[in-house]
Amino acid sequence: MDSKSDKQTASCSSPVCLHNPHLDAMKDDILYHFNLGTTTHNLPAMFGDVKFVCVGGSPWRMKSFIEYIAAELGMEDPKSEYPDICAGTDRYAMYKVGPVLSVSHGMGIPSISIMLHELIKLLYHAHCTDVTIIRIGTSGGIGLEPGTVVVTKQSVDATFLPKFEKVILGKTVVRNTDLDQCLAEELLQCGKELNQFETVIGNTMCTLDFYEGQARLDGAFCSYSEKDKQDYLRKASNAGVCNIEMESSAFASMCKLSGLRAAVVCVTLLDRLMGDQLSSSHDVLHSYQKRPQILVGHYIKKQLRAKEGPHEV
């Protein structure tokens, strides 16, 4: 490829954005919770080819995803060995196959926020471009059959507003929670192409808690009635909320700030209008948890085939 073409390709690429002038003065950026650093590791060599990042709560689930996508892309390790890149720490797990990075983020906004700060910096230091990041996980549905996969249209808070609030230097900062709508529609289309399970698009409510924050009646504390719970969940449904989880608002706001094309894909494990506790068998729940992996795996394969273009005869 000639130099002019190279420049055109580079100008069309989308880099990862950081908004922190202090980083420029640092000789070494230690990504503490990943056990990685800019002087101790060659991040461009390790991660420079990453185009797809999938994040999820459980380390086990993210290892399962990398094994699945490796098989789907024909990149399986003959020995079935997928080492944890973050093996030097017990905070998060990270796996890589080809252009796909799989990272666990723990449970809740504080945990995913810490992980994303370091992940975004990692992608920046590795000079990655045109990265798509997708959170795959589980959730509680509202009026949906268990096992339905929800592609998030917009992340809203517990008052059904599309915003993420955090306190910085004692002041409340409000950030946008918009996700990439074209990506959401592409993922919805992948669900239709697969035709293996119900896939819908709708708003996702992100809460700060699994019990009271999600109107559950089975926590250690509860000051409201069954009617109060039902009224609240129906208000959420009327506001376009299809499911409830605990990470999407922080995920959406941080990805938007960094210029990452982002989506959230979660399977519903139960209909919260019908109850609070998971009564399905382990095997059924396990099969549900695979559905976001299958959908996102189909999307990644489709994108890679499109980039390869038609094969010459």
C-alpha positions in Angstrom: 0.0 0.0 0.0 1.4 3.4 -0.9 2.1 6.2 1.6 -0.8 8.3 0.4 -3.2 5.4 1.0 -1.6 4.8 4.4 -2.2 8.4 5.4 -5.8 8.2 4.2 -6.4 5.1 6.3 -4.8 6.6 9.3 -6.9 9.8 9.0 -10.1 7.7 9.0 -9.2 5.8 12.1 -10.7 6.6 15.4 -8.3 6.8 18.4 -9.0 6.4 22.1 -9.4 9.7 23.8 -8.1 10.6 27.3 -9.1 13.8 29.1 -6.3 14.1 31.6 -3.3 16.5 31.1 -1.5 15.1 34.1 -0.7 11.9 32.3 1.6 13.6 29.8 4.0 14.4 32.7 4.2 10.8 34.0 7.3 8.8 33.0 5.5 5.5 33.8 1.7 4.8 34.0 1.1 1.9 36.3 -2.2 0.1 35.6 -2.2 -1.2 39.1 -5.3 -3.4 39.1 -4.2 -5.1 35.8 -0.6 -5.6 37.0 0.5 -3.8 33.8 2.5 -0.7 33.1 3.9 1.4 30.3 7.6 0.8 31.2 7.2 -2.8 32.4 5.2 -4.0 29.4 5.2 -3.3 25.7 1.6 -2.4 25.5 1.5 -1.7 21.7 3.0 -5.1 21.0 0.6 -6.8 23.4 -2.6 -5.0 22.6 -2.1 -2.8 19.5 -4.2 -5.1 17.3 -7.3 -5.0 19.5 -10.5 -4.0 17.7 -13.2 -5.6 20.0 -13.3 -5.5 23.8 -15.9 -7.5 25.7 -16.3 -6.9 29.4 -18.5 -8.7 31.9 -18.8 -9.2 35.7 -17.4 -12.7 36.2 -13.8 -13.8 35.5 -15.2 -17.3 34.7 -17.7 -15.9 32.2 -15.0 -13.8 30.4 -12.7 -16.8 30.1 -15.7 -18.8 28.8 -16.2 -16.0 26.2 -12.6 -16.0 25.0 -12.8 -19.8 24.6 -16.0 -19.4 22.7 -14.9 -16.6 20.4 -11.6 -18.4 19.7 -13.5 -21.4 18.4 -15.8 -19.2 16.4 -12.9 -17.4 14.7 -10.8 -20.6 14.2 -8.1 -19.3 16.6 -8.3 -22.1 19.2 -5.3 -22.9 21.3 -4.4 -26.6 20.6 -3.7 -27.0 24.3 -6.9 -25.0 25.3 -4.7 -22.7 27.3 -5.8 -19.1 27.6 -3.6 -17.4 30.2 -4.9 -14.6 32.3 -2.9 -11.5 31.3 -3.7 -10.1 34.8 -2.6 -13.2 36.6 -0.4 -11.0 39.0 -3.5 -9.5 40.6 -6.8 -11.0 41.9 -8.9 -7.9 41.0 -9.7 -8.5 37.4 -9.1 -11.2 34.7 -8.1 -10.5 31.1 -7.8 -12.8 28.1 -6.9 -12.1 24.4 -7.4 -14.0 21.2 -6.5 -12.2 17.9 -8.2 -8.8 17.8 -10.6 -9.7 20.7 -9.9 -8.7 24.4 -12.1 -10.1 27.2 -12.0 -8.5 30.6 -13.9 -9.0 33.8 -15.2 -5.9 35.7 -16.6 -7.2 39.0 -20.0 -6.1 40.3 -21.4 -2.6 40.5 -20.4 0.9 39.4 -17.3 1.3 41.6 -15.7 -1.9 40.3 -16.4 -1.3 36.6 -15.3 2.3 36.9 -11.9 1.3 38.2 -11.5 -1.3 35.5 -12.6 1.1 32.7 -10.1 3.8 33.8 -7.3 1.4 33.4 -8.7 -0.3 30.3 -9.2 3.0 28.5 -5.6 4.0 29.3 -4.3 0.6 28.2 -6.0 1.0 24.8 -4.6 4.5 24.5 -1.1 3.5 25.4 -1.3 0.6 23.0 -2.3 3.0 20.2 -5.5 1.1 19.5 -7.9 2.6 16.9 -11.5 1.9 15.9 -12.3 -0.1 19.0 -15.8 -1.4 19.7 -16.5 -2.2 23.4 -19.5 -4.3 24.5 -20.6 -5.2 28.0 -22.1 -8.7 28.1 -23.9 -9.7 31.2 -27.1 -10.7 33.1 -30.0 -8.7 34.3 -33.5 -8.8 35.7 -36.2 -8.2 33.1 -39.5 -6.3 33.4 -42.3 -8.0 31.6 -40.0 -10.1 29.5 -39.7 -13.9 29.3 -36.6 -15.1 31.1 -33.8 -15.7 28.6 -34.6 -12.7 26.5 -31.5 -10.7 25.4 -31.8 -7.0 25.8 -29.7 -4.6 23.7 -29.6 -1.3 25.6 -31.0 1.7 23.8 -30.1 4.1 26.7 -29.0 3.6 30.2 -31.2 5.4 32.8 -30.9 5.8 36.5 -33.3 4.7 39.2 -35.5 7.7 38.5 -35.6 6.7 34.8 -33.4 9.7 33.7 -30.6 9.1 31.1 -27.7 10.4 33.3 -24.8 9.2 35.4 -24.0 11.2 38.6 -20.8 11.1 40.5 -19.2 13.3 43.2 -15.8 14.9 42.3 -14.1 17.2 44.7 -17.3 17.4 46.7 -19.4 18.5 43.7 -22.0 16.4 41.8 -21.0 16.0 38.2 -23.7 14.8 35.7 -22.6 12.8 32.6 -24.3 11.6 29.5 -25.2 7.9 29.2 -25.8 7.8 25.4 -24.7 4.6 23.7 -24.0 4.1 20.0 -27.4 3.7 18.4 -26.1 2.3 15.1 -24.2 -0.4 17.0 -27.3 -1.3 19.0 -29.3 -1.7 15.8 -26.6 -3.8 14.3 -26.7 -6.1 17.3 -30.4 -6.3 17.2 -30.1 -7.3 13.5 -27.6 -10.0 14.5 -30.3 -11.4 16.9 -32.7 -11.6 14.0 -30.2 -13.4 11.8 -29.4 -15.9 14.5 -33.1 -16.5 15.3 -32.1 -18.6 18.3 -33.6 -16.6 21.1 -35.7 -13.4 21.6 -33.7 -10.3 21.2 -35.1 -6.8 21.9 -33.9 -3.2 22.2 -34.9 -1.0 25.1 -33.7 1.1 28.0 -31.7 -0.4 30.8 -32.0 0.9 34.4 -28.8 1.0 36.3 -29.0 0.9 40.1 -26.5 1.3 42.9 -27.8 -1.8 44.7 -29.1 -5.4 44.0 -31.8 -5.4 46.7 -33.6 -2.2 47.8 -32.3 -0.2 44.8 -34.0 -2.7 42.5 -37.2 -2.9 44.6 -36.6 -6.4 45.8 -38.6 -7.8 48.8 -36.0 -10.4 49.9 -33.1 -8.3 51.2 -32.1 -7.9 54.8 -34.0 -4.6 54.9 -37.2 -3.6 53.2 -39.5 -0.7 54.0 -42.1 -1.0 51.2 -44.9 -3.3 50.2 -45.4 -5.7 47.3 -47.8 -3.1 45.8 -45.1 -0.4 46.1 -42.7 -2.6 44.3 -45.1 -3.4 41.5 -46.1 0.2 41.0 -42.4 1.2 40.8 -41.5 -1.5 38.3 -44.6 -0.6 36.1 -43.5 3.0 36.1 -40.1 1.9 35.0 -41.7 -0.2 32.2 -43.8 2.7 31.1 -40.6 4.8 30.9 -39.2 2.2 28.4 -37.1 0.2 30.8 -36.8 -3.4 29.8 -34.2 -4.6 32.3 -32.2 -3.8 35.4 -28.5 -4.1 36.2 -25.7 -2.3 38.0 -23.0 -1.1 35.6 -24.5 0.3 32.4 -24.6 4.0 33.3 -20.9 4.2 34.3 -20.0 2.1 31.3 -21.9 4.3 28.9 -20.6 7.6 30.2 -17.0 6.6 30.3 -17.0 5.0 26.9 -18.6 8.2 25.4 -16.0 10.4 27.0 -13.2 8.3 25.6 -14.8 8.1 22.1 -15.3 4.3 22.2 -18.2 2.8 20.2 -20.1 1.0 22.9 -23.1 -1.2 23.6 -24.6 -3.2 26.4 -26.0 -6.7 25.8 -27.6 -8.5 28.8 -29.8 -11.5 29.1 -32.7 -11.5 31.6 -32.6 -14.3 34.1 -36.1 -13.6 35.5 -39.2 -11.4 35.1 -39.1 -9.1 38.1 -42.8 -8.5 38.0 -43.2 -12.2 38.8 -40.7 -12.5 41.6 -37.3 -11.6 43.1 -35.4 -14.8 43.4 -33.8 -17.0 40.8 -35.7 -20.3 40.7 -34.5 -21.7 37.3 -32.1 -24.6 37.4 -28.4 -24.2 37.1 -28.4 -25.6 33.6 -31.1 -23.3 32.4 -29.3 -20.2 33.9 -26.1 -21.3 32.4 -27.7 -21.6 28.9 -29.2 -18.1 29.4 -25.7 -16.7 30.2 -24.3 -18.0 26.9 -26.8 -16.0 24.8 -25.0 -12.6 25.0 -21.8 -14.4 24.0 -23.5 -16.0 21.0 -25.0 -12.7 19.9 -21.8 -10.7 20.3 -19.7 -13.5 18.8 -21.9 -13.4 15.7 -21.5 -9.7 15.5 -17.7 -9.9 15.7 -17.5 -12.6 13.0 -19.7 -10.5 10.8 -17.6 -7.4 11.2 -14.3 -9.3 10.5 -15.8 -10.9 7.4 -16.9 -7.4 6.1 -13.3 -6.1 6.7 -11.8 -9.0 4.8 -14.0 -8.2 1.8 -14.8 -10.6 -1.1 -12.3 -13.3 -1.6 -10.5 -13.2 -5.0 -10.9 -16.4 -7.1 
